[in-house]
Amino acid sequence: MKSNRIAAVALIAGFTLLPVWLVPPASAVPLTYTQISSGLDHTCALVSDGSVKCWGLNDYGQLGNNSTTNSSVPVHVSGLTGVTQISTGAHHTCALVSGGAIKCWGRNDYGQFGNNSTTSSSVPVDGPVLTGVTQISAGGHHTCALVSGGAVKCWGQGDWGQLGNNSTADSPVPVDVSSLTGATQISAGWYHTCAVVAAGAGKCWGRNDRAELGDNSTTSSSVPVDVSSLTGATQISAGYEHTCALVSGVVKCWGYGYYGQLGNNSTSDSWVPVDVSGITDATRVAAGGEHACALVSGGGAKCWGLDLEGQLGDNSTTNSSVPVAVWGLTGATGISASLGSNTCAIVASGGAKCWGRNPYGQLGNGTSGTGTYSSVPVDVVLETTALSINAPRKVAAGRKAKITGVLSSPDVTCTPSQQVALLKGTTTVGTATTDATGAYKFTLTIKKKTTIQVTSAGNVWCAPSASAATTIRAV
């Protein structure tokens, strides 16, 4: 039977690297962001290994790292594994994990967690016990779940009827959305909720003073109402006081339009869906606070509406009632418009970019401050790492030298099971994998004076790093 290990053996002028048997490192398969979700002033991203990273405002513990300190760089959500989907609300976040369990963290004063409590938490806690959950969506101060068979359950704040159970009472436990069947996708906005149902029709419930329910009225409803003339929709997105839907590449929006957030070259409200101007190849739509964005074919993005803090990403702060291209964005695979004034996207590399408002570090690029923003996409920062190296200054010619060191980082997930490389000049002469503490080791046979260095390539959130160059003399 063949071993699943590999032998690293190199013959380089001046020294020989003795065989070091290595288990193929977990980091050999690059970790990437697979989903992104922006709340009011914080953002979370799902990682391909089933963990979650968050950044931005943390006043209620919505970053999930057992702290209430804001962070301008991604931090690891405590104790979460096996996550399959995430959703951020105004000040809370929820995750769906493998097996269908729900975990939530952050603000819970309205019962947003659905666990019959109103106690907030800065680490993930169990949400409601439901069977067959296929999607979760966190809104302003409420949360909803789509379950197998197309039913929807909601919990949390209910004062505008956003729970859909023919009541305006809050509920800290899930309640059934009245008379709703065949739902295929849901979206919770600030005070309203919407669902795509059979044949691509739309149903919405909750607050409607700006016509965000799309039923040709401004009457709020605590039970689902039909979105007027909407058919063929494959996705729906509820924002603050407007809603958008994707229909065969076309985007339709309705509700509050004062800032141009309906995208139809108007600043008037609309009680029924209207076509967003000039988009025929959309693949995803995201309605935010007072703006909206769509991914288009090729991985670009277009945004429209309020642009006071650069949330449209077009290198300006001028509102637009028609879609404008997000500056320099290509290869995007996911997008989320916050309920506040920023936007984030996943890009082809598996990393993330954000733009817009940034006083609490919402952009994730290591900066923050009152009045700060970016009107163009910036890279969500990689967590810093550092590599130490320990080696003897001299060894007897032809004898072995032991080289050790530690990969360190403020984020503990950046240090274990990472691949490090031993270099002579620019030539890699061996690789090793860090242990649980970030430690590594190599063994070398030294034949003459040799200068070495150890490097780490990093991954989607951990920055690459290199040790100091070290010279070993043969005597």
N, C-alpha and C positions, 0 to 999 in steps of 0.2 A: 504494500500500500504506500502510495507516495505521500511524503510529508507535506503539510500545508504551510511549511515555513520556507523562507528563502535564505540563501547565503549571500552575504555582501562581501565580496572579495575583490580587492583592487591592487594592481601593481603599478606604482607610480615611481618615476625616477626619484630616487633618494629615499624612499621608504616603502614598506609593504604593509597594507592593512590586513591584519589577520581576520579570518572568518568570524563574523558576528551573526548569530542566528536570530532572525527577527520574525515576529508574527506580523503579517501585513497590517499596517496601521489603519485605524478607523478613519483617520483624516485623509486617506488615499482617495476616498470619494468626497469631493468638495461639498460642504454644507452650504445651503442656499436658503434665502427667504422664499416661501411658497405662497404666502397670503399676507396682505397688509390691511390694517383697519385703523382709521383715525377717529377719535372721539371729539370732545370739545377742544381740549388743549393737550392731549396726549395721543400717542400712536403706539400700536403693538404690531409685531410681525411674527408669523409662524415660521419656524425653522424646519428644514427638511428632516431633522432627526426627531421631530415631535416636541421640541422645546419651544419656548416663547420668549421674545425680547420686547421690552417696552421703553419708551423715553418721553420726556416732557413733564407736564405738571403732575404732582404727586401728593396734593393736599389731602386726599382721602385714601392714599395707598393704592391708587389705580395702576401703578407700575408693578405692583405685586412682588416687590423685593424686600418685604418686611421693613419698610421705611416710609416716611412721609416727606422725604427730601426730594426735590425736583432733580431731574437728571437730563443733561444735554447730550448724553450718549446712551446708547442702548444698554439696559441692565437686564440681567437674567431673572425671569419670574421664578420664584422659589418653588421647588418641588414638583414642577409640572413635567410629565412625560406622556408620550402617546397622544399628543393633541392632534386633532384632525381639522379643527376649524376654530376661528376666534372672531369676536365681535366687540367693539368698544362703544360704550355709551358716553354720556356727558362726563361722568366722573367714576364710572365703573367699567369693568371688563369681564367678559365671560368666555369660557372655552369649552368646546365639545371634545371629549377624549374618546379613545378607542373603547368600544363596548357601550357607548352611548351615554356615559356619565357627563354631568355638567359641573364645571368649577367656575366660581366667580370671585372677584376681589374688588376692593375700592369702596365707594359710597353705597350704603344700603339702608338709608333712613326711610325710604319708601317701600322696602322689601324687594329691591332690585335683584337680589340673589335668588329669591324664590324658595328659600329654605325655612320659612316660617320664623324669620328673625328680622330685626331692623338694626342689627349691629354691624357696623362697617368693619372691614378687614384689610390689612396691608399684605396679606398672603392669600393664596387661593384656598377657598373653603368649598365644601360640597354645596351644590345648588339643589334644585328639586330632583327627586327621583322620578324619572319619566321613562317610559318604554318606547323604543323605536324612534328616537330623535334623529332627524336627518339634517337639521340646520338650526342655528340659533341666531338671533339678531337683537342687539342691545340698542335701545333708543335713548332719549333724554334721561329719564329716570325710570324706565321700564324695560322689560326684556320679554322676548317671545321665542317660542320654539315650534318648528314644523315637525310633525311626527308622521310616521308611516301611515299611509292611507289618506294623507292630505288634510288632516285636522291641524288646528293651530291652538296653542295654549300660551297665555300671557300672564305676567305678574309684575308687581311694582306699583308705580303711580298710575292712578286711574281717573283723575279729576276731570279729564276731558273725554272720557270714554275710550281711551287708547288701548284698554285691555279687551274691548270688544265683547264684553259679556253682559251687555244691556244694563250697565251700572257705571256710576262715576266714583265708586269707592276704590281706595287703594287695596291691594291684596298682596300679602307677603308669601302667598302660595299660588301655584298655577290655577288659572280658571280657563274654562273652554271658551274660545271665541264662538259666538252664537251663529248657528246655521251656516258654518263655513266648512265645505268639503272640497276635495279635489285640488287643494293648494299645492303648487309645485315650488314656490319660492316666496320668501317673506322679507320685509324690510321695515324696521322700526325707526321712525323719525323722532323729532323732539316730543311732540304731543300727539302724533298720529302714527298709524301703522297701516301697511298695505301688503297685499298678496297677489301673486299671479295664480290664476285658477284655470280650469279646463278651457281649451281653445285659445289660451293666451289672453283671456279677459282679466280685468283688474277689479279688486275689491279693496276698499279702504275704510278705516273707522277712526274716530277720535276727533280732535279739534279741526274746525273747518272755516274759521273766520276769514281766511284768505283763500278759500276754495281749494285747499290742498288735498281734499278727498276726490276732487274731479268729477263730482256727480251733478254738475250744473246748478250748484247751490252754494250758500255759505252757512248752511245749518250743520252744526256739529252732530255727530252720531256715535252712540255707544254700541252700535252693531254695524256689521259690514254693509256698505252700500256699493252699488256698481259704479265703476269709473266709466263715464259716458263714452260710448263709441270706441272703446279700446278693445282690439282683438289682435291676436297674433303676437302678443308680447312674450318674450322669453326671460326678461329680467325687469325688476322694478326697484327703485331706490327712493326712499322717503328722506327728505332733508328737514330743515327747520320749519319752513312754511310753504314749501313747494315739493313737488314729486316729479320724477322722470321715469320713463319706461323705454326699453329697447325693443324695437319691432323690425326685424329683418334689416338690420343695419341703420335704420332711421331711429332717431331719438325724439320722443314726444314728452313734453313737460306741461305742468299745470300748477295753478296756485298763485302765490305772491310773485309779482314780476317787477317791482319797483326798481331794482338794480340791474334788470336785464337777465335775471337768472332763469327765465324760460327760454332764452336763446332764439327768439323768433323776431328779432329786430324791433322789439317793442319794450316799453317799460310799464306796461299795463298788466294787471292781474288777468288770469284766465280761469274761468270756472270749468273748462273742459280741456282735454289734451290739445296742444298745438305742436306743429312740427318745429324742431330746432333747425335753424337755417343752415343749409349747405353740408349737412352730414348724411352720407348714404352708406358708409362703410364702418359704422361703429361696431365694436365687439363687446363693449362694457360701458355702463353708465354709472355715475356716482353723483348723487345730489348732496350738497353740503349745507353750510349755514345759510349764506345768501349767494352761493355760486354752485355751479355744477361742472362736471368734466366727463369726457368720454374717451376711451381708448379707441383708436381707429386702426385700420389694416396697416401692417408694417410696423406696428408698435409705437406709433406716435400718439400724442394726446392733444385734445382741444378742450378749452375751458371757456366759460362765459359767466357773466354776472358781476357781482361786487369784486373790486380789485384793489381796495384801499390799502391792503398790506401785501400785495403781490401774489395773492392766492391763485390768480390765473396763470402765473408762470411765464408770461410773455414779455418779460423784461420791461414792464411798465407798472404803473399803479392807476391806470385808467379803466374805469368800468367798461364792460362791453356787453351789448345785447345780442351779439352774434358770436359764434365760436371763434377763438383765436388759438393759434398753435402754441403749445408749450415749448419754450425756447430750448432747442438742442436735445430734446428727449426723443430717443429712438429705442426700439427693441423692448418697450415696456410690456409686461405681461399681466400686471395688476395695477389698480388705481383706487384710491379712497379719498374723498373730499370730506374734510372734517366738519363737524357741526359748528365749528368756530371759523377760523380764517386761514387755514393752511391745507395743503394737499400733499399726498405722498404716493409714490409709485414703486413697484418692483421692476427692475430692469433686467436685460438679457443675461448679465453676469450673475444674477441671483442676489445682487445687492439691492439697495434702496436709495431713492432720491426724494427729497422733500422741498417744498417752497411755500412762502407765505409768512404768516405771523410766527414770532419766535421769542417772546419774552420769557418763556419757561423752558426753552430748549426743545420746542416742538419739532425743529428741523433735524435734531439728532446729529448735528455736525460739530458738537463740542462748544457751541456758542450759545449765548442767551443774553437777555437784558431788556429793560424797558424800552419800548419803541423799536426794537430790532425786528427785521424781517428780511426776506430775500425774494425778489421778484423773478428769479430764475432758479431752476432746480440745483440743489447742492447735494453732495454725497452724504448719506448717513455715515457717520464716522466709524472707523474701525477701532476696536478697543486696543489700547497700547499693550505691547508685550516687550519683554527684555530677556536676553540670553546671557547668562554668565558662563565662563569657561575656566576650568582648572586643569593645568597640565604642568608637568615638571619642566624646569628650565633646561635640564640636561639629563641624558641617559647614556649608558655605555653603548657604543656603536653596535648595532645588530640586536639590541635588547628591546623589550616591549615597553611602551609608555601608555599609561592609563589616562584618558581624557574624560573628564566629567563636567557636569554643569547643571543648571536649572533654568527652565523656561518659566518666567513669572509674569503675572498680569493682575490688575485690579479685578478682573472677571475670572473667577476660578474655572469657568468652562473653557478658557483659552489655553490652559496648561496641560491637562492630561491627554494622553493618546494623540499627541501631535507629532507629526513627522519632522525631524530635524536632519540636516545634512552636514557632513564634514567636507570642507573644501580645502584644496590647495590652489591658491590663486582663484580662478573662476571655474576650476574643474571639481565636480563632485566625486569624491572617492569613497563615500559610504553614507548610509542612512541609518537612523535609529528611531525609535518611538519613545516618547516621554512616558514615564509611569504616572501613577495617580497623583504624585506630588509635583510633577513637571520635570523630574530628574531624567537625565540621559547619561549614557556612557559609550565610549569607543575604546578599542584597544589597537595600538599601532606598533609596528616594528620600525625603529628609526635607524637609518643607515648614514645619514648626513644631516646637516643643519636644515631644518624644515619649518616653514611658517604655515600655520593652519588657522582655520576659522570655522565656526559653526553657525548655521543659518536656519531660520524657520520660515516657511512660505506663508504661514497664516491661512485664513479662510475668509468667509464672507463677512465676519464681524471682528476677527482677531487680526491685528496688523502684523505684517511680516517683521522680522527682527534679525539682527546679526550680533554675534559676540564680538569682542575685541579680537584682533589678530594676535596670535601667540606664536613665538618662535621656540622650538625645541632644538638644542644642540646635541650632536652625537660626539662623545668624547672617548 
